[in-house]
Amino acid sequence: MSLRVVILGLLMVLLGSTGHASPTIGKPVTWDVKGDPLGWVKLGVNASVDAVDSGDPGRGGFLQILFNVGDPPTPQFDKVENSGSDYQGDYSSLVVSFDYLGYTIPLHYLYFKSGNGHLWTFDIPNTTTSWEDISVSFVTQGDWKSDDGGVFGSDLKLVTSLGFYLQTPDGASGPVIFGIDNLEFNFTNQVPEPSTVMMLLSVILCLFVTFRVDRFIVLPDWIKRLKQR
């Protein structure tokens, strides 16, 4: 086995071991089991949260947030949040994507809470009242906002929950439905930790010395045969 092959194998193993903790990467949440919101709960009293069948064979189920607006209509709002282990951890270099059913109003946003005690919000940029594909990046602060003095890079490493703030449109009455589906996290740029890089360099150096030592030392034939296997 050549030195090049050994080093390449180690690179693949070590770099593959540098993944983040939760949330779960590359596994979409689809709410296909009716009645199971999969840990998502409302924080207020205005909305109800449930997993429902969309009636569309191409979509299956989705997470429904339902407001029953009275008459005369008065805007209602609520937060829907998940603080389970699959949503906690380091969000650095992540992008969250999801299908969103909402309304063309300004007061709806994605948010996360940090173990540092800060809340960060990102306005959901939907432009229709039909299902839309939304993608939100956690790579740089960008349009993320905090009203309590948070530091984005630090808070991002200690996320304790993810949530949605939703508000019904002005003048809407009766049932008002928001929907979330196919919620998924993915990396945008996976960079190994400095400690991993140092360990990798040390291993490569040791291998290089080991594989090249026979240039200076006469090895027994049985050792040479082992190296050739």
C-alpha positions in Angstrom: 0.0 0.0 0.0 1.4 3.3 -1.0 1.9 6.3 1.3 -0.5 8.3 -0.9 -3.3 5.8 -0.5 -2.9 5.7 3.3 -2.9 9.5 3.6 -5.9 9.8 1.4 -7.8 7.2 3.5 -6.9 9.1 6.7 -8.1 12.4 5.2 -11.5 10.9 4.4 -11.9 9.3 7.8 -10.8 12.4 9.9 -12.7 14.9 7.8 -15.8 12.7 7.9 -15.6 12.8 11.7 -15.8 16.5 12.0 -19.6 16.8 11.7 -21.6 19.0 14.0 -23.8 17.9 16.9 -27.6 18.1 16.5 -29.6 19.2 14.5 -29.9 16.2 12.3 -28.3 16.9 8.9 -29.9 16.0 5.6 -32.9 14.3 7.0 -36.2 16.2 6.2 -39.0 16.3 8.7 -42.3 15.6 6.8 -45.0 15.1 9.5 -46.5 12.2 7.5 -48.0 10.6 10.7 -51.4 12.3 11.2 -51.8 13.9 14.7 -48.1 13.8 15.6 -46.5 17.3 15.5 -43.1 15.7 16.3 -42.2 17.9 19.2 -43.5 21.2 17.9 -45.7 23.1 20.4 -47.4 26.5 20.5 -46.3 29.0 23.2 -49.4 31.1 23.2 -53.2 30.6 23.4 -54.3 31.6 19.9 -53.1 28.8 17.7 -53.6 25.1 17.5 -50.7 22.9 16.2 -51.2 19.5 14.6 -49.9 17.2 11.9 -52.6 16.9 9.2 -53.1 15.2 5.8 -52.8 17.8 3.0 -55.1 15.9 0.8 -52.5 16.2 -1.9 -50.9 12.8 -2.8 -47.7 14.6 -3.8 -47.3 16.2 -0.4 -48.7 13.9 2.2 -48.9 15.5 5.7 -47.6 18.8 7.0 -47.4 20.7 10.3 -50.5 22.9 10.5 -50.8 26.0 12.6 -54.4 27.0 12.8 -56.0 30.3 14.0 -59.7 30.7 14.5 -60.2 34.4 14.0 -63.5 35.8 15.3 -65.9 38.4 13.8 -65.1 41.2 13.8 -61.6 40.1 12.8 -58.7 41.0 15.1 -55.2 39.9 14.1 -53.9 37.0 16.2 -50.4 35.8 16.7 -48.5 32.9 18.3 -45.1 31.2 18.4 -44.6 27.5 17.4 -41.3 26.1 18.8 -39.2 23.0 19.1 -36.6 22.6 21.9 -35.9 18.9 21.4 -32.4 17.6 21.1 -32.7 17.4 17.3 -32.9 21.2 17.2 -30.2 22.0 19.8 -26.5 22.5 19.2 -24.2 24.3 16.9 -25.9 25.9 13.8 -22.7 27.3 12.4 -22.4 26.8 8.6 -25.9 25.4 8.3 -28.8 26.3 6.0 -32.4 25.4 7.0 -34.9 24.8 4.2 -38.6 24.2 4.4 -41.9 24.4 2.5 -44.0 27.3 3.8 -47.7 28.0 3.4 -48.4 31.5 4.6 -49.6 35.0 3.7 -48.0 38.1 2.2 -47.8 40.0 5.4 -44.7 41.3 7.2 -45.1 39.7 10.6 -43.9 36.2 10.3 -40.4 35.1 11.0 -38.1 32.2 11.8 -36.2 32.5 15.1 -33.8 30.7 17.3 -33.0 31.0 21.0 -29.5 30.8 22.4 -28.2 29.4 25.6 -26.6 32.8 26.1 -30.1 34.2 26.6 -30.6 35.9 23.3 -33.3 35.7 20.6 -32.6 36.0 16.9 -35.2 36.5 14.2 -35.2 36.2 10.4 -38.2 37.5 8.4 -39.7 34.8 6.2 -39.6 36.2 2.6 -42.8 34.6 1.2 -44.5 36.4 -1.6 -47.6 34.3 -2.3 -50.4 32.5 -0.4 -49.4 29.2 -1.9 -46.7 26.7 -0.8 -43.2 28.1 -1.3 -39.7 26.7 -0.9 -37.8 28.8 1.7 -34.1 28.7 2.5 -32.5 30.5 5.4 -28.7 30.6 6.0 -26.9 30.6 9.4 -23.5 31.1 7.8 -23.3 34.9 8.3 -25.5 37.3 10.3 -27.0 38.9 7.1 -30.6 39.7 7.8 -30.7 38.0 11.2 -31.7 40.5 13.9 -31.4 40.5 17.7 -33.0 43.2 19.9 -31.1 42.2 23.1 -27.4 42.7 22.3 -26.6 39.2 21.1 -23.4 38.2 19.3 -24.5 36.1 16.3 -21.3 33.9 16.0 -21.3 33.0 19.7 -25.1 32.5 20.0 -25.2 30.3 17.0 -23.0 27.7 18.7 -25.4 27.3 21.6 -28.9 27.1 20.0 -31.5 25.7 22.4 -34.6 25.9 20.3 -36.0 26.8 16.8 -39.3 28.4 16.2 -41.8 30.3 14.0 -43.6 33.5 14.9 -46.9 33.8 12.9 -49.6 36.5 12.7 -52.9 36.4 10.9 -53.5 39.0 8.2 -55.5 42.1 8.9 -59.2 41.6 8.0 -59.0 37.8 7.9 -61.7 35.9 9.7 -62.6 32.3 10.3 -59.9 29.6 10.1 -56.5 31.0 9.0 -53.9 28.2 8.3 -50.1 28.3 8.1 -48.1 25.2 7.1 -44.6 23.9 7.4 -43.3 20.9 5.6 -40.0 19.2 4.5 -37.9 21.0 7.2 -34.3 20.1 6.6 -30.8 21.2 7.7 -27.7 20.9 5.5 -24.1 22.1 5.7 -23.0 24.9 3.4 -19.3 24.7 4.2 -17.9 22.0 6.6 -14.6 23.1 8.0 -12.7 20.8 10.4 -11.8 22.0 13.9 -8.2 23.3 14.4 -7.5 20.3 16.8 -8.6 17.9 14.0 -6.2 19.6 11.5 -3.3 19.4 13.9 -4.0 15.7 14.6 -4.2 15.0 10.9 -0.9 16.8 10.2 0.8 14.8 13.0 -0.5 11.5 11.6 0.7 12.4 8.1 4.1 13.3 9.4 4.5 10.1 11.3 3.5 8.1 8.2 5.8 9.9 6.0 8.7 9.2 8.3 7.7 5.5 8.7 7.4 4.9 4.9 10.6 6.7 4.1 12.8 5.3 6.8 14.0 2.4 4.6 15.9 5.0 2.6 18.3 5.3 5.4 18.0 2.0 7.3 18.5 -1.5 5.8 15.4 -3.4 6.7 15.1 -7.2 6.9 13.5 -9.0 3.9 10.5 -10.0 5.9 9.6 -6.4 6.9 10.0 -5.4 3.2 7.6 -8.1 2.2 5.0 -6.9 4.8 5.2 -3.4 3.4 4.6 -4.6 -0.1 1.3 -6.3 0.8 
